[in-house]
Amino acid sequence: MPSAPALAAGTGGIVVTPLGEGNPTSFRVEVPSRGDLEVPFVVSNVVEEPRSARLYAAAVERQGESFAVGDPGSSRWVELADQQVTLEAGEVRDLAFTVRGGDLPDGEVLAAVVVEVQNGAVVQRASTLVRLSEGRTVPLPLLLVVVAVVLLLTAAAAVAESARRRRARGAG
């Protein structure tokens, strides 16, 4: 039987787990300069009975060694519809949030995927950190560089030939 994935953050039996390579306890996302990016994750019920939870994305601010999680929908960069999910015992569901492309401000940009479970009058929350960094700029494709160099060399050769002809006419 395969081992269960490492768990990121959860409460009340509902757990959010990032997918992909790297640290399974947080999301590390390169923000595209243009366009949006879908980031997959799974939400799991790790108890023996059905459970419901609220899921949403929020902005996060670092305060010293601590993190302060904002209100639902407060992240400028991360979108996840504020939603209620109900999972059967042991159920695992694939979901995704959207990272909006654009230029990030300087410094660390953080958000969170929050799972919130209500037990009577008590609301329990757990957050999986989303660390955002600037995506790599896409270099000019090699073909365009080659074409540009060929055009420059052709133009330089034409200018040199024209200058040679003028000198030849002036000398004769």
C-alpha positions in Angstrom: 0.0 0.0 0.0 1.5 3.4 -1.0 2.3 5.8 1.8 0.2 8.9 2.2 1.6 12.2 1.1 3.0 14.6 3.6 0.3 16.8 5.0 0.6 20.5 4.8 -2.1 22.1 7.0 -5.4 20.9 8.3 -7.9 21.0 11.1 -11.0 19.0 12.1 -9.9 16.1 9.8 -9.7 18.2 6.6 -6.2 18.7 5.2 -4.8 20.8 2.3 -1.7 19.3 0.6 0.3 21.0 -2.2 1.1 18.8 -5.3 4.3 18.8 -7.3 7.9 19.0 -6.5 9.5 20.6 -3.5 8.3 21.2 0.1 5.0 19.4 0.6 4.1 21.7 3.5 3.9 24.9 1.5 3.3 26.2 -2.1 6.3 27.8 -3.9 5.0 29.5 -7.0 6.8 31.5 -9.7 4.3 34.2 -10.8 4.1 34.6 -14.6 4.8 38.0 -16.0 1.6 37.7 -18.1 -1.4 35.4 -17.9 -2.6 33.3 -15.0 -1.3 30.1 -13.6 -3.4 27.2 -12.1 -1.8 25.6 -9.0 -3.1 22.2 -8.1 -3.5 20.8 -4.6 -5.6 18.1 -2.9 -8.0 18.5 0.0 -8.4 15.3 2.1 -10.7 14.0 4.8 -8.3 12.0 7.1 -11.0 10.8 9.6 -13.5 8.0 9.6 -16.6 10.1 9.1 -17.8 12.8 6.6 -16.5 16.3 7.3 -17.2 19.7 5.9 -14.9 22.7 5.8 -14.7 26.2 4.3 -11.7 26.8 1.9 -10.5 30.2 0.7 -7.4 32.1 -0.2 -6.1 35.1 1.8 -3.2 37.5 1.9 -0.5 36.9 4.5 1.8 39.4 6.2 5.0 38.5 8.0 5.1 40.0 11.5 8.6 39.2 12.9 8.7 35.4 13.1 4.9 35.1 12.8 2.4 35.3 10.0 -0.9 37.2 10.0 -3.5 35.7 7.7 -5.9 38.2 6.1 -9.6 38.0 5.3 -11.0 35.6 2.7 -10.3 36.9 -0.8 -7.7 39.5 0.4 -4.8 38.3 -1.7 -4.1 40.3 -4.8 -2.2 37.4 -6.4 -4.0 34.2 -5.3 -7.6 33.4 -6.2 -9.6 30.6 -4.7 -13.4 30.8 -4.5 -14.6 31.0 -1.0 -16.3 27.6 -0.8 -17.7 25.0 1.5 -16.6 21.4 0.7 -18.0 18.2 2.2 -15.8 15.1 2.0 -16.7 11.5 2.8 -14.5 9.5 5.1 -11.1 9.1 3.5 -12.1 11.1 0.4 -9.4 13.1 -1.5 -10.4 15.8 -3.9 -8.3 17.6 -6.5 -8.6 21.4 -6.5 -6.6 24.3 -7.8 -6.2 28.0 -7.1 -5.2 30.7 -9.6 -2.1 32.9 -9.4 -2.6 36.1 -11.3 0.3 37.1 -13.4 2.1 40.5 -13.3 5.0 42.2 -11.7 5.4 41.4 -8.0 6.4 44.1 -5.6 10.0 43.9 -4.1 10.4 41.6 -1.2 8.6 38.5 -0.1 5.0 38.1 -1.3 2.9 35.6 0.7 -0.6 34.3 0.6 -2.4 31.2 2.1 -4.9 28.6 1.3 -7.0 28.4 4.5 -9.1 25.5 5.7 -11.7 26.4 8.3 -13.8 23.9 10.3 -16.6 24.9 12.7 -17.2 22.6 15.7 -20.2 24.1 17.6 -19.2 27.7 18.5 -15.5 27.1 17.9 -14.0 27.9 14.5 -10.7 26.2 13.8 -8.4 27.5 11.0 -5.3 26.1 9.4 -3.3 27.8 6.6 -1.0 26.4 4.0 1.5 29.1 3.0 1.9 30.2 -0.6 5.3 31.8 -1.3 5.3 33.8 -4.5 8.4 34.8 -6.5 8.9 36.4 -9.8 8.9 33.9 -12.7 11.9 33.7 -14.9 11.8 36.0 -17.9 11.5 34.0 -21.2 14.6 34.7 -23.3 14.2 35.6 -27.0 13.9 32.4 -29.0 17.1 31.4 -30.7 15.6 31.6 -34.1 14.8 35.3 -33.7 18.3 36.0 -32.5 19.8 34.2 -35.5 17.5 36.1 -37.9 18.4 39.4 -36.3 22.1 38.6 -36.6 21.8 37.6 -40.2 19.9 40.8 -41.0 22.5 42.9 -39.3 25.3 41.2 -41.1 23.5 41.6 -44.5 22.9 45.3 -43.8 26.6 45.8 -42.8 27.8 44.0 -45.9 25.5 46.1 -48.1 26.8 49.3 -46.5 30.4 48.2 -46.8 29.9 47.3 -50.5 28.2 50.6 -51.2 31.1 52.5 -49.5 33.6 50.4 -51.6 31.8 51.3 -54.8 31.8 55.1 -53.9 35.5 55.0 -53.2 36.1 53.2 -56.5 34.1 55.8 -58.5 35.9 58.6 -56.7 39.3 57.2 -57.4 38.6 56.7 -61.1 
